[in-house]
Amino acid sequence: MKINIKFASVALVLGMAAAMTSCHRNNAIDIEQKANVQLIQNNTLHVKFTSAVSGATVTYAGQTATKSGNTYTFNNAAASGTVVVTLPAGYVAISPIDVTFGDRKIVVIELTPVQKSTNAVSQAAADANNDVTNDNKNQKDFSVKATLNLNGSNATYTSSDSYRITVYVQPQVPVEEVKENTEYPVPAYSVDCDPDGTKFDGAGAHLDLNIEGVGEVGLAGVDFQHVDGTKANNLAVAGDVLSADLPHFSTWNVILKATCTAIETNKIILKTGNLTPGNQTVNFDQYFGFTNVDKLTGILSMWTRLIFGATAAKVPTSGTLNMERAGTYTIYQNVSIMTFKAGNKVFRVKVYGDISTEVVYTEEPVATHVGGSN
């Protein structure tokens, strides 16, 4: 079983007369025409900052956003394009984000802005085995403490810059389709180590990352890799501390690996009503995002935000139904409880999914005569 987080086709129920006479029903009302009655919606993209950033700009496919608070909304969004985010000096840059709607009608991307660490340790001090730590006061939406020590390794420097470590979150487009028995490895945190390119001999520089939730998951559910996929040396987990030895400085990713083991889906009713024939606009409230069934913190909470886009919210939206005859309609939304396993940790997430519509015609089709007389 799988859930498609997308817009679904419409199921149509026809009311037919019980008795057949020489006055036959219009032959055009057949099973193929049921699929033609669809709820047509436009694409909407929400780009949401988790905290305010003065001077930030967001663009998507050359379109103009409507800004409300910390959220940039692109209505009638292009089916595909690139989100480009510009932040003021001092912030970690956010890479361009490629978006493809597919069959989805709402996409939400959360941005977690982080200022570069101001903690600096000279190369001489680091060579003398003084610790290098990150300035985690700039982490408004998460907390990861990083501590690095050369651990006796000799460094080959590419510049005279001091040591700095910054931990940040690189946003991604939410997964469109989550399937059972599929693993979803997601970089929950990125660790930027400067000076970039510095190399170490022996085992490498030793890095400790204090990350809430890592102890629950255990070593089997996490990885620590360079952006090119190279793994760090001597990866270990002790309590909530993930440790590894780095052969060189660059950007390294803390990856949480969670597998979807079960999906249970039910429908909720969003709206019902009556419609007359023709193209009719229906306004209703739709949910998007997720809520945690089980309490999740730290790396587990961040993973769910990146996979599903944002915590659950209700937004006003609309669609068009092409009604052939007068009738009633019901708009449903799928709600799924998904179970995941990351290492030693099993957890559940409630996810709002695709929309479907059921139409029941209350007005009978126009009769036509086939031979004979009344």
N, C-alpha and C positions, 0 to 999 in steps of 0.2 A: 504493500500500500504506500502511496505517496501523496503529498499535498502539493498542488500547484498554486503558488502565491501569485495569482494572476486573475484576469477577467475571464469568466466562463461563459459558454453559450447558454441560451435561454431554453427552459423547458416550457412547453405550451400544452394546455389542456383545453380541448374543444367540447363545448356542450352541443350535442346533436339531438335531433328529434327522435322519438322512439318509434314512430310509425312511418313506413315507407308508402308513398302513394305514387300515382302517375306523374305528379309534380315533383321532380327530383331535385336534390340539393345541387348547388353549383359544384362541378367537378374540380374546380381550382382549389377548393379547400381540402388539401391532402397533407400527407406527412411531411413532404419537403417544405411546405410553406411554414410549418411550425418553427423551423430553425431561422426563418427570416425575421421573426419578432425578437429583436435584440435590444438590450439596454446599451446605448451608445454613449461612451464617456470620453472626455479629453484627457490627455496626459497632464499630470501635475507633479512638479519636482519641488521638494522642500529641502533647503540646505540650512541646517540649524547649528549655530554656535552654542556650545554648552556654557560659555561665559562670554560676556561682552568684550569686544575688541574695537577700540576706537581707531578709525582709519582703515578698516578692512574693506576689501571689495570682493564681490563674487559675480562671475559671469558664467553663462551657459549657452553654447551654440549661437552666440550673437544676440541672445534675447535679453530683455530687460526684466529685472526682478521687482517684485513688490516686497518691501521690507516692513516687517512688524516685529518689534523687539529685536531678538537675536536671530530671527528666522528670515531667510530670503526665499520667496516663493515664485516659481516660474509657472504661470498658467498657460494652458495650451502648449506645453513644452514639446520640443522636437523629439522625435522617436529615438534619436541617438545624438550624442554630442559629448563635449568635454566641459567639466566644471573646472574653472580656473579661479583659484583663491589667492589674493595678494594680501599679505600681512605687513604691518609696520616693521621697521628695523628692530632687531633684537629678538624676534620670534623665530622659532623653527619653521622653515618653509614647508608648505603643504604641497605635495606633488599633484599635478593635474589628475583629475578623476574622470575616467571614461564611463559614460552612462549609456546603457541600452535598455529601453523600457520592455521590449518584448511584448508579452500580453498583459503586463502590469499597467495600471492606470495611475498609481501613486508610488513615487519613490522618495524616501526620506534618507538623507545623509547627515550624520552628526559629525561636527568638527570640534575637536578638543584642542584649543590653542594653548601652546606652551612657550614660554620665554626661555631662551638659551640660559644655561647655568652661568652664574657669575662667579662661582667658586673656581679659583685658578691656583694651581700648584706648579711652581717652577720645575724645570727639568732636573735641576740640581737637587731639589728637595725630593722629587720622586725617585731619583737615582739612589737617594739615601734611605729609601724604603718608607718615606712618609706617605700616608694614605691620600688618595684623591677621592673626593666625595661630590655628589651632585647637590645642587641647590633645589631641594624638592619643595621649597616654599612657592615656587612658580607653578606647581601642579594643583590647580584649583579643583579639578574634577577626578583626581585619583592620587594615590600616594605610593611611590616606589622609591626606596632609598638605595642608592648605589655606592659601593665602596670598592676602590681599586688599589692594588698594591703590586709593585713590580716583582715582589717575591724573589728577589735575587737575580731576576733576568736582566741581561744587558740589552739596552735599547739602541736601535739605529734610528735617528731622528731625520725627518724630512724637512723640518723647519725649526725655528727657535721659539715657537709658540709654547705657552704653558699648557699643562694638562687640564682638560675640562671634560666633564661627563654630563650629558643631558638625556633624560628619559622622557619620551613623548609618545603620542598615539598617532599613527598614520591612518586616516579614515579610508573606508572602502565602500563600494556599492553593496547594499544588502543582497544576500543570495536570493535569486528569484524562485528557485525550486529546491526544497529540502526533501531528500529521499531517505527512506529507511535503509539501514545497513551501509551507510555512506559516512566516511570520515570527513570532517571539516577542519583542517588545520589553518588557523588564523593568527597572524602576528598581533598579539594583544598589546605589546609594548615594543618600542624601538629604542635602542641605546646608541646614542651618537658619541663616539670617543674621539677626542682631538688631542694632539695634532694628527689629522688623517694620514694614514700611510706609515706611521711609526711601527717598526717591527721589533719583535722581541725574540731572543734566543731561548733555548731550553723549553720548558713547559709553557712559557709565556706569562703575561701579566695576569694576576689573579683578580677576578671580579666577583663580588658578592652582591646580589640583588635581593632586597627584602620586599617580597610581594605577597600581599594578603591572598590567601586561598591556594597558594602553591603547595602547601603541606597537605591539604585535603586531596589534591589531585595526585601528587607523587610524581616520581621521575617518569613513569610510563606515559603520562599525559602531557608532558611538556618537551620542548626542544629549544635550543638556542643556536641560531644560525646567522652567518653573515648574509648580507643581502643577495649574494651570488649563490647561496645554498650551501656553502661550506660550513661544516659544523665546528663549534668550539671544542676545545680539548677538556677532558676530565669533568664533564657535566655531572652535577650532583644536586640533590635536594635534601635539606635537613630542616625540618620544621617549615617555616615560611621563607627560608632563604634558598635561593637558587644560585649555585656557584659554578664558575667555569674559568678556564684559562684561555686567554686570547693570544693568538700568535701575532696579531697586528691590530692596529687601530683603524676603525672605519665605523659603519653602521651595522649593528647586530640586532636581530629580532628575537624576542621571547614569544614562542609559538605555543598556543594551546591547541591540543588535538582532541576533538570531541566527535564521537560517532553517534548518529541518530539511531536508536534501537527500536523505537515504536512511535506511531502517530495515531491518535484517536481524534476523529473529526466529527463535529456536530454543526448544525445550522442555528443561527439566531435570526429573528425577523427584524428587519430595519424599518420597513414601512409597508402599509397596505393602502389600497384606495381604489377608486373607480375612474375609468377613463372613457372618453368618447372616441370615435374613429379619427384617424389621422396621426401625424407626428405630434406626440405629447411630451412636454418636458416634465420630469419628475424631480423634485428637490427632496433630498434626504440627508441624514447624517451617516457617515461611514467611519469605521474604525481602522486604524493601521497600527503596526508595531507589535509589541509583546509586553507581557508581564511575567514575572517570575513566580511560578507556583511554589517552588522551594526557595528559601532565602539564599541569595547569592551575593557574594562580596568580592572585591578585588579582581583578580584575573578572570574569574568566572563571570562576574557582572560585565566586565569590559568585553569579553568574547560575545556575549549575547547582544550587546549594543551594536557591535560591528557586524554580526551575522544578520540581525533583523532590523537595523536602522535606527530605532528609537523606542523609548518606552511608549506604551499604548496611549493613544489620544483619539479623540473624536473630532472629525472635521466635517463641515457642511460641504456637500457636493451635489451634483445633478447629472442626469442622463436623459436620453430621449428614447421613447418607445413608439414604434410605428404600429399603431393599432388599426387592424383591418376593419374591426367592428367594435362596438361598445363592449366593455367588459371590466373585470376586476384584475388587479395585479398585486403580487406580493414580492418584495425584494428581500432576499436572504443574504447572509454573509457566513462563510465557513469560519469556525473557531476550532483550532486544533490544540490538543495537549501533546507536545512532543517530548519524548524522553531521550536524554543524551547520556553518554558515559565517557568521561575524560579521565583516563587512568583509574584511580580508586574511587572517583566521585561520580555518583549517578544523580542527575537533576532533571527537573521538568520545567518547561517553558510553555506559556499560553500564547498562541500566535493567531492574529487575525489575518484571514486569507481572502480568497476570491469571492466575488459577488455572483449571485444567480437570481433569475427572475421567473416567477410562474405567472402565466396569464390564463384566465378563464373567461371565454367569451360568453356574455349573457344575452347577446343579440344574435338571433339565428341568421345564417347566410341567406342572401337573396335567392329565391327559388327560380329555376328555369324549367321550361317544359321540354320534354323529349318525346315528340310524336303524339298522336291522339288529340283529344280535347278534354276540357274540364267536365 
